Amino acid sequence: MRESAPRAGRCGSMMLMRLSSAWSTSATTLKHISQAKLFTRSLRKDNHHTLTKNPCTRLPHDYWFGQKSVPVSTRLSWDSFRFSGVVFFSMASGSDSPDRLKTPKYTNRLSQEKSSYLLQHAHNPVDWYPWGQEAFDKAKCEDKPIFLSVGYSTCHWCHVMERESFEDEEIGKILSDNFVCIKVDREERPDVDKVYMTFVQATSGGGGWPMSVWLTPDLKPFIGGTYFPPRDSGRRPGLKTVLLRIIEQWQTNRETLESSGERVLEALRKGTAISASPGETLPPGPDVANRCYQQLAHSYEEEYGGFREAPKFPSPVNLKFLMSFWAVNRSSSEGAEALQMALHTLRMMALGGIHDHVAQGFHRYSTDSSWHVPHFEKMLYDQGQLAVAYITAYQVSGEQLFADVARDVLLYVSRDLSDKSGGFYSAEDADSFPTVESTEKREGAFCVWTAGEIRELLPDIVEGATGGATQADIFMHHYGVKEQGNVDPAQDPHGELQGQNVLIVRYSVELTAAHFGISVNRLSELLSEARAKLAEVRRARPPPHLDTKMLASWNGLMLSGFARVGAVLGDKALLERAERAACFLRDHLWDEDGQRILHSCYRGNNMEVEQIASPIAGFLDDYAFVVCGLLDLFEATQKFRWLQWAEELQLRQDQLFWDSQGSGYFCSDPSDPTLLLALKQDQDGAEPSANSVSAMNLLRLSHFTGRQDWIQRSEQLLTAFSDRLLKVPIALPDMVRGVMAHHYTLKQIVICGLPDAEDTASLISCVNSLFLPHKVLMLADGSTEGFLYDKLPILSTLVPQDGKATAYVCENFVCALPVTCPQELRRVLME
């Protein structure tokens, strides 16, 4: 899940985005948590307190921090000291120091890190530590509580909390003197984030980033929340008040704090446990799929598509499920409705402001129901999944718009999120400086336009247009540009977008062309020329922050995007880019000696790929998403080395993360002593659950390698999640696709022919043009000593007919009659 505060929390009075719980809550678990919350009754005492400082460790002389403890005197009732996952406050607009080049007053140890998010806090007057043994040892040695702050580099409210609280010298001194302060980039350490977010969600009913959690020296949480303003506002406590109250309670009521936290943890261990019961079997595919469809249909918003009123997220996992559901229910009204829901949502997103019409790609989410005003951050994982969703829609419908949008996404990623090594960067921020002279960042400044700017850029009168219309007139009509700006004040409570326009397609090209009395072709040329001129102007604006961290998991999702789109469109350049990404993963994020994936690497100051001193070992997401990307790349290129590596990675994933007792995969290494919960993610959110992806990976690999044990493992995995799948399959639409694949069985499509022959390419192109969610594609080129022939001896019995490339469509390698004609193959596959 990655859902930061929407604009109306960027949104008016602000409410941090509530996240749906990542685990199923039983009545017993709720009872344990409720009992654990009773410790708050003891936090009503008013005492003077100073945390004594035990100087077991000394800071290097080049770090500045206050050396005295802070005397505390508070007279606050617990009623005004609430920790909640939902906090109300007024939003401050983004800003930086007026002199951005000024030598910083403070420097802390985060300056030695590579993470963009940690580096953003390197000059706070806070004694920050990265997550690691040095911080843990200090907390134990000095017997201090830990303040854990978690966020990510493109998180707007993380920027706000840094500016308001972590740059505040008084708050910095309180933190540094009385806590061991640990800063975590949730994208670097998703394992840490998942554990403590589970605690925050359970104890507050909500969650989001920035996340603020207080821990004992042995890393057990006792209080948590999200964003805190720096100081009290009415009955809302500020961070300073929160800190002073915790300091007091740590001294006077520590035992209660610790025991309460332990009770919550114990409840969470029980509540988050996911395992298959003895004798339990795989849930019935059609029943689970139908229920998932019904739940999605119930939440569907008909006018603009999507699955809630506002804010609206792209939710590619929902869209891919709906198209898969249609594929096996084509003749039913439910199947037709599922397809309509998916295609309408994708069309409306493509036309909306969430889609960057000038510089391509998609923003994180829409703050309104019509996909118009987005939260402007752009995330790599969205681009990868949306590229696949759009190219799937093209396969299903043949509608050129969908193919164009898929290309559009990959163009953006190739240009703006690509490293010369072949890897992909993580994200672009929402905030930037409106001009080079600006001292205050604003959300969307890089992307929005005034009517005056557009009129100045596009002044030419268009020959033959009605009423002597200029190019600006036509462009503004088509994209909904207004003289006073087109952003509803309700979507801009702090005036950042006043007088500005977010481009949104208001009319079809046919209607706009007719309105101005010009041809559709001429209109398309004019709009393309205009967008190019706007793009050139945008390149001269101060760009938003680019997070150049490169993550194995998100690179795996993007690898799938390039491979799938390249295969469907027969675009060799896209497939070459996909192979470069796979080579990057092998060269920079595979530890050959340790036989493990590394989670992250970084672009250094010299534009070279760098690694931190102690590289972060890969998590389940890294293995699952990379394996999926490699399988997609193998099917797109039929180069066996990618299938071979996918098999090796799957074997390693099984060794590292498989739960041999309860089935399913743990999110991270279950033997890591610093992680207090061994979690299995049971929600497909902004990214699919790695267990969902693994269920399909195992099934596909079993058909490529002949390993029956991987079919059984996939079934065991899905069985472990049976309760969730049967009750709330809407939480796991990607996993439902895995259940469906088991029910309907995968077809093996074997093309026998020479790799570079035209007739071979025609048959492969026919297969790639169709959406076949339950198939694997392989080329049998006659090299009987090759990888596939070794794994699948039956391939030796499948040969070309009459000297022509031949297709065999098989189930469990029981094959239908061979076909050599693409049209006949299409008919067989569509039966």
C-alpha positions in Angstrom: 0.0 0.0 0.0 1.2 3.4 -0.8 -1.5 6.0 -0.3 -0.4 9.2 1.2 -2.6 12.1 2.0 -5.1 13.0 -0.7 -5.4 16.7 -1.6 -8.5 17.3 0.4 -6.3 16.3 3.2 -4.0 17.9 1.0 -7.7 18.1 1.3 -9.0 21.1 3.3 -8.8 20.4 6.9 -6.7 17.3 6.0 -7.2 13.8 6.9 -4.4 11.4 6.4 -5.3 8.6 4.0 -6.8 5.7 5.9 -5.3 2.4 4.8 -7.4 -0.7 4.9 -5.9 -3.2 7.3 -3.3 -5.5 5.9 -4.6 -8.4 7.9 -7.8 -10.0 8.9 -9.0 -9.0 12.3 -10.7 -11.7 14.5 -12.9 -10.9 17.5 -10.2 -12.4 19.8 -7.6 -10.1 18.3 -9.7 -7.1 18.7 -10.3 -8.0 22.3 -6.5 -8.3 22.9 -5.9 -4.9 21.3 -8.7 -3.2 23.2 -7.3 -4.6 26.5 -3.9 -3.4 25.5 -5.2 0.2 25.0 -6.3 0.4 28.6 -2.8 1.5 29.5 -3.9 5.0 28.4 -5.8 5.4 31.7 -2.6 5.5 33.6 -1.2 8.4 31.5 -3.2 11.1 33.4 -0.6 11.9 36.0 1.2 15.2 35.9 4.8 15.0 36.9 8.0 16.9 36.5 10.6 14.8 34.7 14.0 14.9 33.1 15.4 12.0 31.2 18.9 11.4 32.5 21.6 10.9 29.9 24.0 8.0 30.1 27.0 9.0 28.0 28.0 5.5 27.0 28.6 6.7 23.5 29.9 9.9 22.2 29.1 11.6 18.9 31.8 12.5 16.5 32.9 16.1 16.9 31.5 17.1 13.5 27.9 16.3 14.5 26.0 19.0 16.5 23.4 18.2 19.0 22.3 19.6 22.4 23.9 17.9 25.4 21.4 18.7 28.1 18.2 17.0 29.0 14.9 18.9 28.8 13.0 19.6 32.0 9.4 18.9 31.5 6.3 20.2 33.3 3.0 19.3 31.7 -0.6 19.6 32.9 -2.4 17.9 30.0 -5.1 15.4 30.3 -4.9 12.3 28.2 -8.1 13.4 26.4 -6.1 16.1 24.7 -3.2 13.8 24.0 -4.5 11.4 21.4 -2.6 9.2 19.1 -4.6 8.5 16.0 -4.0 7.3 12.5 -6.2 10.2 11.4 -5.0 13.6 12.3 -6.7 16.9 11.4 -4.7 20.0 10.7 -4.3 22.9 8.3 -1.8 22.3 5.5 1.3 24.4 5.0 2.5 24.8 1.5 5.9 23.3 0.6 8.9 25.6 0.9 12.6 25.4 1.2 15.1 27.8 2.7 15.3 31.1 0.9 18.9 30.5 0.1 19.0 27.0 -1.2 22.8 27.1 -1.7 23.6 28.2 1.8 26.0 26.0 3.8 23.9 24.0 6.2 24.1 24.8 9.9 23.7 21.2 11.0 24.9 17.9 9.6 24.1 14.5 11.0 25.1 10.9 10.1 22.3 10.6 7.5 24.6 12.6 5.2 26.6 9.3 4.7 23.5 7.5 3.3 22.5 7.0 -0.3 18.7 7.1 0.1 17.2 10.3 -1.2 14.7 10.4 1.7 17.4 10.0 4.4 19.6 12.6 2.7 16.6 15.0 2.8 17.0 14.9 6.6 20.8 15.0 6.7 20.8 18.6 7.9 18.1 18.5 10.5 19.1 19.5 14.1 18.2 15.9 15.1 20.6 13.1 15.9 19.2 10.8 13.3 20.5 7.2 12.9 19.7 4.9 10.0 18.0 1.6 10.9 20.8 -0.6 12.2 22.8 -2.1 15.0 24.5 1.2 15.9 21.2 2.8 16.8 19.9 -0.4 18.6 23.1 -0.6 20.7 22.8 3.1 21.7 19.2 2.7 22.8 20.1 -0.3 25.0 23.3 1.3 26.3 21.6 4.5 27.3 18.3 2.8 28.1 16.3 5.3 26.0 13.1 4.9 24.0 13.5 5.0 20.2 11.6 7.5 18.0 11.1 5.8 14.6 10.1 8.1 11.8 9.2 6.4 8.4 8.5 8.0 5.1 9.7 8.3 1.5 11.3 11.0 -0.6 8.2 12.0 -2.7 5.8 12.1 0.3 4.3 15.6 0.6 3.4 15.3 4.3 6.8 13.9 5.1 8.2 17.1 3.7 5.7 19.1 5.8 6.6 17.3 9.0 10.3 17.7 8.3 10.0 21.5 7.7 7.7 22.1 10.6 9.2 19.8 13.3 12.5 18.2 12.3 14.0 21.6 11.3 12.8 23.1 14.5 15.8 23.5 16.9 13.7 23.1 20.1 12.0 20.0 18.9 15.3 18.7 17.5 16.9 19.1 20.9 14.1 17.3 22.7 14.4 14.4 20.3 18.2 14.2 20.4 18.5 14.4 24.2 15.8 12.0 25.1 15.4 9.5 22.3 17.4 7.5 19.9 16.0 8.8 16.7 15.9 6.5 13.7 14.9 7.6 10.2 13.7 4.9 7.7 13.0 5.1 4.0 10.0 2.8 3.6 11.0 2.0 0.1 14.5 0.9 1.3 13.1 -1.0 4.2 9.6 -2.2 3.4 10.0 -4.9 6.0 10.4 -2.4 8.8 7.6 -0.3 7.5 5.2 -3.2 7.3 5.8 -4.3 10.9 5.3 -0.9 12.5 2.5 0.1 10.1 0.6 -3.0 11.2 1.0 -1.8 14.8 -0.2 1.7 14.0 -3.2 0.5 12.0 -4.2 -1.9 14.8 -3.9 0.6 17.6 -5.2 3.8 15.8 -7.6 2.5 13.2 -5.7 4.2 10.4 -2.2 4.8 9.0 -0.2 6.7 6.5 3.1 8.4 6.0 5.0 10.0 7.6 4.6 7.3 10.3 5.8 8.1 13.8 6.3 5.2 16.3 7.9 5.0 19.7 9.7 1.8 20.6 11.4 0.3 23.6 15.2 -0.3 23.3 14.4 -3.9 22.2 12.3 -2.5 19.3 8.9 -3.2 20.7 6.4 -0.4 19.8 4.2 1.1 22.5 2.7 4.2 20.8 2.3 5.2 17.2 0.7 7.7 14.9 1.2 9.4 11.6 1.7 13.2 11.0 1.9 15.5 14.1 2.0 19.3 13.8 4.8 20.9 15.7 2.8 22.5 18.4 -0.7 22.3 20.0 -3.7 23.7 18.1 -6.8 23.7 20.2 -7.2 20.2 21.6 -4.9 18.8 19.0 -1.5 18.0 20.5 1.6 19.0 18.7 4.8 16.9 18.4 6.5 18.8 21.2 3.6 18.0 23.6 3.6 14.4 22.5 7.3 14.0 23.1 7.2 15.6 26.5 4.3 13.4 27.6 6.1 10.3 26.4 9.3 11.3 28.3 7.3 11.7 31.4 5.5 8.4 31.0 8.7 6.6 30.2 10.1 7.6 33.6 6.9 7.2 35.7 4.9 4.6 33.9 7.4 2.6 31.9 6.2 -0.8 32.9 2.7 -0.1 31.7 3.9 1.2 28.4 6.0 -1.8 27.8 3.5 -4.4 28.9 0.8 -2.7 26.8 3.0 -2.8 23.7 3.8 -6.4 24.3 0.1 -7.4 24.6 -0.6 -5.6 21.3 2.3 -7.4 19.6 1.1 -10.8 20.9 -2.4 -10.0 19.6 -0.9 -9.0 16.2 1.1 -12.2 16.0 -2.1 -14.1 16.3 -4.2 -11.8 14.2 -1.8 -11.7 11.3 -1.1 -15.4 11.1 -2.0 -16.9 7.7 -1.8 -20.6 7.2 -3.6 -23.5 5.6 -5.7 -25.6 7.9 -5.3 -29.4 7.9 -7.4 -30.9 5.1 -8.3 -27.5 3.6 -8.4 -27.4 -0.2 -8.1 -24.8 -2.9 -11.1 -22.4 -3.0 -13.4 -23.0 -6.0 -12.3 -20.7 -8.8 -15.6 -19.6 -10.3 -17.2 -18.9 -6.9 -14.2 -16.8 -5.8 -14.1 -14.9 -9.1 -17.8 -14.2 -9.1 -17.7 -12.8 -5.6 -14.7 -10.6 -6.4 -16.6 -9.3 -9.5 -19.7 -8.6 -7.4 -17.7 -6.7 -4.8 -16.0 -4.6 -7.4 -19.2 -3.9 -9.2 -20.7 -2.7 -6.0 -17.9 -0.2 -5.5 -17.7 0.9 -9.1 -18.4 4.5 -10.0 -20.3 4.5 -13.3 -19.9 8.0 -14.6 -16.1 8.3 -14.7 -15.1 4.7 -13.8 -12.9 3.7 -10.9 -13.9 2.2 -7.6 -14.8 5.0 -5.2 -16.0 8.6 -5.5 -12.8 10.4 -4.5 -9.9 10.2 -4.1 -9.5 7.8 -7.0 -6.5 5.5 -7.5 -5.7 3.7 -10.7 -5.9 0.2 -9.1 -4.4 -1.8 -12.0 -4.9 -5.1 -10.0 -8.7 -4.5 -10.2 -8.6 -3.7 -13.9 -6.5 -6.8 -14.8 -8.8 -9.0 -12.8 -11.9 -7.6 -14.6 -10.4 -8.3 -18.0 -9.4 -11.8 -16.9 -12.9 -12.4 -15.6 -14.3 -11.3 -19.0 -12.0 -13.7 -20.8 -13.7 -16.7 -19.2 -17.2 -15.2 -19.1 -17.4 -13.7 -22.6 -21.0 -14.8 -23.3 -22.5 -13.7 -20.0 -23.9 -10.3 -18.9 -21.5 -10.3 -16.0 -18.5 -10.8 -18.3 -19.6 -7.9 -20.5 -20.2 -5.7 -17.5 -16.7 -6.5 -16.1 -15.1 -5.6 -19.4 -17.1 -2.4 -19.7 -16.0 -1.4 -16.1 -12.3 -2.0 -17.0 -12.3 -0.3 -20.4 -14.4 2.7 -19.3 -12.1 3.3 -16.3 -9.0 3.1 -18.5 -10.5 5.5 -21.1 -11.5 8.1 -18.5 -8.0 7.9 -16.8 -6.3 8.4 -20.2 -8.4 11.5 -20.9 -8.1 12.9 -17.4 -5.6 15.1 -15.6 -4.1 12.1 -13.8 -2.6 11.4 -17.2 0.2 13.9 -18.1 -0.8 15.0 -21.6 2.4 17.0 -22.1 5.2 14.8 -20.7 3.4 11.4 -20.6 3.0 9.0 -17.7 0.5 8.9 -14.9 0.3 10.7 -11.6 -0.3 8.8 -8.4 -4.1 9.4 -7.9 -6.9 11.8 -8.6 -8.3 14.0 -5.8 -11.7 14.2 -7.5 -14.1 11.7 -9.0 -13.5 12.8 -12.6 -9.7 12.0 -12.7 -9.1 15.7 -13.2 -6.9 17.2 -10.4 -4.2 14.7 -9.4 -1.7 14.4 -6.6 1.2 15.0 -9.0 3.8 12.6 -7.8 4.7 9.9 -10.3 5.7 6.4 -9.2 7.5 3.8 -11.1 5.3 0.9 -9.9 2.2 2.7 -11.3 3.8 3.1 -14.7 4.8 -0.6 -15.0 1.4 -1.9 -14.0 -0.6 0.6 -16.1 1.5 -0.2 -19.2 0.4 -3.8 -18.8 -3.2 -2.8 -18.1 -3.4 -0.6 -21.2 -1.8 -3.1 -23.5 -4.2 -5.8 -22.2 -7.1 -3.5 -23.0 -5.7 -3.1 -26.5 -5.6 -6.9 -26.9 -9.1 -7.2 -25.7 -10.7 -4.3 -27.7 -8.4 -3.5 -30.6 -8.9 0.2 -29.6 -5.9 2.2 -30.7 -6.2 4.6 -27.8 -5.1 1.9 -25.4 -2.0 1.0 -27.4 -1.1 4.7 -27.7 -1.3 5.2 -24.0 0.8 2.1 -23.3 3.5 3.5 -25.5 3.1 6.9 -23.9 3.8 5.5 -20.5 7.0 3.7 -21.7 8.1 6.9 -23.5 7.9 8.7 -20.2 9.8 6.0 -18.3 12.5 5.7 -20.9 13.1 9.5 -21.0 12.6 10.5 -17.3 13.0 7.5 -15.1 15.8 5.6 -16.8 19.4 5.3 -15.7 22.2 4.7 -18.3 22.9 1.4 -16.6 19.5 0.1 -17.8 17.8 0.5 -14.4 14.7 2.5 -13.6 14.4 5.2 -10.9 11.7 5.1 -8.3 9.7 8.3 -8.5 9.2 12.0 -9.3 8.0 14.4 -6.6 4.7 16.3 -6.7 6.3 19.6 -5.4 8.7 21.9 -7.2 9.6 25.6 -7.5 7.4 27.5 -9.9 10.4 29.6 -11.2 14.1 29.5 -10.7 13.7 32.6 -8.4 11.1 30.9 -6.2 11.8 30.1 -2.6 8.6 28.1 -2.0 7.7 24.8 -3.6 4.2 24.2 -4.8 2.4 21.0 -5.7 2.0 20.6 -9.4 4.0 23.7 -10.3 5.9 21.8 -12.9 2.7 20.6 -14.7 0.1 23.3 -14.7 -0.6 26.3 -17.0 -2.3 29.6 -17.0 -4.4 30.6 -20.0 -2.1 33.5 -20.6 0.9 31.2 -20.9 -0.9 29.1 -23.5 -2.1 32.1 -25.5 1.5 33.4 -25.6 2.9 30.0 -26.7 0.3 29.3 -29.3 -0.7 32.6 -31.0 -0.9 31.6 -34.6 -4.2 31.8 -36.4 -5.2 28.4 -37.8 -6.0 28.6 -41.5 -9.5 27.6 -42.3 -10.6 27.4 -38.7 -14.0 28.9 -37.8 -13.9 32.5 -36.6 -10.2 33.0 -37.1 -9.4 30.7 -34.2 -5.8 30.5 -33.0 -4.0 27.4 -32.1 -4.4 28.5 -28.5 -8.2 28.7 -28.9 -8.3 25.2 -30.2 -6.0 23.7 -27.6 -7.8 25.5 -24.7 -11.2 24.2 -25.9 -10.0 20.6 -26.3 -8.1 20.5 -23.0 -10.6 22.5 -20.9 -8.3 25.5 -20.2 -10.1 28.5 -18.7 -9.0 32.1 -18.3 -9.6 31.9 -14.6 -8.1 28.4 -14.2 -10.0 25.1 -14.3 -9.2 23.8 -10.8 -12.2 23.7 -8.4 -11.3 25.6 -5.2 -12.6 22.5 -3.3 -9.6 20.6 -4.8 -7.2 23.4 -3.9 -7.9 24.5 -0.4 -4.6 26.3 0.0 -4.5 28.2 -3.3 -1.5 26.5 -4.8 -3.4 26.0 -8.1 -5.3 29.3 -8.2 -5.6 30.6 -11.8 -3.9 27.4 -13.1 -5.1 24.8 -15.4 -4.7 21.0 -15.3 -5.1 19.7 -18.8 -8.0 17.3 -19.3 -9.5 16.2 -22.6 -13.0 17.6 -22.7 -14.1 16.6 -26.2 -13.3 13.9 -28.7 -11.1 14.9 -31.6 -14.2 14.6 -33.9 -16.2 17.1 -31.8 -13.3 19.5 -31.5 -12.5 19.3 -35.2 -16.2 19.9 -36.1 -16.4 22.8 -33.7 -13.6 24.6 -35.4 -14.4 23.4 -39.0 -11.2 21.6 -39.6 -10.3 17.9 -40.3 -9.6 15.4 -37.7 -6.1 14.9 -39.1 -5.4 18.6 -39.1 -6.6 18.8 -35.5 -4.4 16.0 -34.4 -1.4 17.7 -36.0 -2.2 21.0 -34.2 -2.6 19.3 -30.8 0.6 17.4 -31.2 2.5 20.5 -32.2 1.1 22.4 -29.2 2.0 19.7 -26.7 5.5 19.7 -28.1 5.8 23.4 -27.5 4.4 23.1 -24.0 6.9 20.3 -23.3 9.8 22.5 -24.4 8.7 25.2 -21.9 8.3 22.7 -19.1 11.9 21.5 -19.6 13.0 25.0 -18.7 11.1 25.0 -15.4 12.7 23.8 -12.2 12.1 20.1 -12.2 10.6 18.2 -9.2 12.8 16.1 -7.1 13.8 12.8 -8.8 14.3 9.8 -6.5 17.1 8.0 -8.2 17.0 5.0 -5.9 16.6 1.8 -8.0 14.6 -1.1 -6.5 14.6 -4.6 -7.7 10.9 -5.1 -7.1 9.8 -2.0 -9.0 12.3 -2.7 -11.8 10.7 -6.1 -12.1 7.2 -4.5 -12.5 8.6 -2.2 -15.2 10.4 -5.0 -16.9 7.0 -6.7 -17.3 5.6 -3.5 -18.8 8.3 -3.2 -21.5 8.2 -6.9 -22.3 4.4 -7.2 -22.5 3.9 -4.0 -24.6 6.9 -4.9 -26.8 5.5 -8.4 -27.5 2.0 -7.2 -28.3 3.1 -4.4 -30.6 6.0 -6.3 -32.1 8.3 -3.5 -31.1 11.9 -4.6 -31.1 13.1 -1.4 -29.5 10.9 -1.9 -26.5 12.0 -5.5 -26.1 15.7 -4.4 -26.3 14.9 -1.9 -23.5 13.4 -4.7 -21.5 16.5 -6.8 -22.0 18.7 -3.9 -20.8 16.6 -3.8 -17.7 17.0 -7.5 -17.1 20.8 -7.1 -17.6 20.8 -4.2 -15.1 19.1 -6.4 -12.5 21.7 -9.2 -13.1 24.7 -6.8 -13.1 23.7 -4.6 -10.2 21.1 -6.2 -8.0 22.2 -9.9 -8.0 24.8 -10.9 -5.5 26.5 -13.8 -7.2 28.6 -14.8 -4.2 25.7 -14.8 -1.8 23.3 -16.1 -4.4 20.7 -13.5 -3.5 18.9 -10.5 -4.9 19.8 -7.1 -3.5 16.8 -4.8 -2.8 18.3 -1.5 -3.9 21.1 0.4 -5.5 21.6 4.1 -6.2 22.8 6.7 -8.7 25.9 8.2 -7.3 27.2 11.8 -7.7 29.2 10.7 -10.7 26.1 9.2 -12.4 27.4 5.7 -11.8 25.5 3.0 -10.0 26.5 2.7 -6.3 25.8 0.4 -3.4 25.7 1.1 0.3 28.3 -0.4 2.6 25.9 -3.1 3.9 23.6 -3.8 0.9 20.0 -4.6 1.8 19.1 -8.2 1.0 16.1 -8.7 -1.3 12.6 -9.1 0.1 9.8 -11.4 -1.2 8.6 -8.6 -3.5 12.0 -8.4 -5.1 12.0 -12.1 -6.0 8.4 -12.4 -7.0 8.3 -9.2 -9.2 11.6 -10.0 -10.9 10.6 -13.6 -11.6 7.4 -12.4 -13.2 9.3 -9.8 -15.3 11.7 -12.5 -16.4 8.9 -14.9 -17.4 7.2 -12.1 -19.4 10.6 -11.3 -21.0 11.1 -15.0 -21.9 7.7 -15.2 -23.5 8.4 -12.0 -25.4 11.9 -12.9 -26.7 12.0 -16.7 -26.3 15.6 -16.4 -25.0 16.1 -19.2 -22.6 18.6 -17.4 -20.4 15.8 -15.4 -18.9 13.7 -18.5 -18.1 16.8 -20.1 -16.6 17.4 -17.2 -14.3 13.7 -17.1 -13.3 13.9 -20.7 -12.3 17.0 -20.1 -10.2 15.4 -17.1 -8.5 12.3 -19.1 -7.7 14.3 -21.8 -6.1 16.1 -19.2 -4.0 12.8 -17.6 -3.1 11.5 -20.9 -1.9 14.5 -21.4 0.3 14.4 -17.9 1.9 10.7 -17.2 2.4 8.5 -20.3 2.2 6.5 -21.2 5.3 7.0 -24.9 5.5 4.4 -25.2 8.3 1.6 -22.9 7.2 2.3 -22.5 3.5 2.6 -19.2 1.7 5.6 -16.9 1.7 6.7 -14.5 4.4 7.3 -10.9 3.2 10.8 -10.9 4.6 13.4 -13.2 6.2 11.5 -14.8 9.1 14.8 -15.4 10.9 15.6 -11.6 11.2 15.7 -10.9 14.9 15.0 -7.2 14.4 11.6 -7.9 12.9 9.0 -8.6 15.5 6.3 -9.9 13.2 6.6 -12.5 10.4 4.0 -11.2 8.0 2.4 -12.5 4.8 0.8 -9.6 2.9 -2.8 -10.4 2.1 -3.8 -7.4 0.2 -3.3 -6.4 -3.5 -3.1 -2.6 -3.3 -1.0 0.0 -5.1 1.3 -3.0 -5.8 0.1 -6.6 -6.0 0.9 -8.8 -3.0 4.0 -10.8 -3.7 2.1 -14.0 -2.7 -0.4 -13.2 -5.4 2.3 -12.8 -8.0 4.1 -15.9 -6.8 1.0 -18.1 -7.2 1.0 -17.3 -10.9 4.8 -17.5 -11.2 4.9 -21.0 -9.7 2.1 -22.1 -12.1 3.8 -20.7 -15.2 7.2 -22.1 -14.2 5.8 -25.5 -13.7 4.6 -25.5 -17.3 7.9 -24.3 -18.6 10.0 -26.7 -16.5 7.8 -29.7 -15.9 8.1 -29.4 -12.2 4.9 -30.7 -10.7 5.9 -29.7 -7.2 5.5 -26.1 -8.2 1.9 -26.6 -9.1 1.3 -28.2 -5.7 3.2 -25.3 -4.0 1.0 -22.8 -5.8 -2.1 -24.6 -4.7 -0.8 -24.7 -1.1 -0.1 -21.0 -1.2 -3.6 -20.2 -2.4 -5.1 -22.5 0.2 -3.4 -20.6 2.9 -5.3 -17.5 1.9 -8.6 -19.3 1.6 -10.4 -17.4 4.3 -9.6 -14.0 2.8 -10.3 -15.3 -0.8 -13.7 -16.6 0.2 -14.9 -13.7 2.3 -13.3 -10.6 0.8 -11.7 -11.5 -2.6 -11.9 -7.8 -3.5 -8.8 -7.5 -1.2 -6.9 -9.9 -3.4 -8.0 -9.5 -7.1 -4.6 -10.5 -8.4 -4.6 -13.6 -6.2 -8.1 -14.4 -7.5 -6.5 -14.5 -11.0 -4.2 -17.3 -9.7 -7.2 -19.3 -8.4 -8.9 -18.9 -11.8 -5.7 -20.1 -13.6 -5.8 -23.3 -11.5 -9.4 -23.9 -12.3 -9.3 -23.2 -16.0 -5.7 -24.7 -16.4 -3.0 -23.2 -18.5 -2.7 -23.9 -22.2 0.7 -24.6 -23.5 1.1 -23.0 -26.9 4.2 -24.4 -28.6 5.4 -22.9 -31.9 7.7 -25.2 -33.8 9.9 -23.4 -36.3 13.1 -21.5 -37.0 13.5 -18.5 -34.6 14.1 -15.9 -37.3 11.7 -17.3 -39.9 8.8 -15.1 -41.1 6.2 -17.9 -40.7 7.4 -18.5 -37.1 7.1 -14.8 -36.3 3.5 -14.7 -37.8 2.3 -17.5 -35.5 4.0 -15.8 -32.4 2.5 -12.5 -33.4 -1.0 -14.1 -33.6 -0.6 -15.4 -30.1 0.6 -12.1 -28.7 -2.2 -10.2 -30.3 -4.8 -12.0 -28.2 -5.5 -11.7 -24.4 -5.1 -15.2 -23.2 -4.7 -15.0 -19.4 -4.3 -18.7 -18.9 -1.5 -19.7 -21.3 2.3 -20.1 -21.6 4.0 -19.6 -25.0 7.2 -21.3 -26.0 9.3 -21.8 -29.1 10.5 -25.3 -30.0 13.3 -24.5 -32.5 14.5 -28.1 -32.9 17.6 -27.6 -30.7 17.0 -30.8 -28.8 19.9 -30.3 -26.4 18.6 -26.9 -25.4 17.1 -25.8 -22.0 13.5 -26.3 -22.8 14.0 -29.7 -24.5 15.9 -30.9 -21.4 13.1 -29.8 -19.1 10.2 -30.9 -21.4 11.2 -34.1 -23.3 7.8 -34.1 -24.9 8.8 -31.2 -27.1 11.0 -33.6 -29.2 7.7 -35.2 -30.5 6.3 -31.8 -31.7 7.7 -31.0 -35.1 6.9 -28.6 -38.0 4.4 -29.8 -40.6 5.2 -29.8 -44.3 8.3 -27.6 -43.7 6.2 -24.8 -42.2 6.2 -23.3 -38.8 3.6 -25.1 -36.8 1.6 -24.3 -33.7 0.4 -26.9 -31.1 -2.2 -25.9 -28.5 -2.0 -28.3 -25.6 -3.4 -28.8 -22.1 -1.1 -30.8 -19.9 0.8 -31.5 -23.1 -2.2 -33.3 -24.6 -2.3 -31.4 -27.9 -4.9 -30.5 -30.4 -4.2 -31.0 -34.1 -1.3 -28.8 -35.4 -2.0 -25.7 -37.3 0.2 -23.7 -39.7 -2.1 -20.8 -40.6 -2.3 -17.7 -38.2 -6.0 -17.3 -38.9 -6.6 -21.0 -38.0 -4.5 -20.6 -34.8 -6.6 -17.6 -33.8 -9.8 -19.6 -34.2 -8.4 -22.4 -32.1 -7.2 -20.1 -29.4 -10.5 -18.2 -29.2 -12.6 -21.4 -28.8 
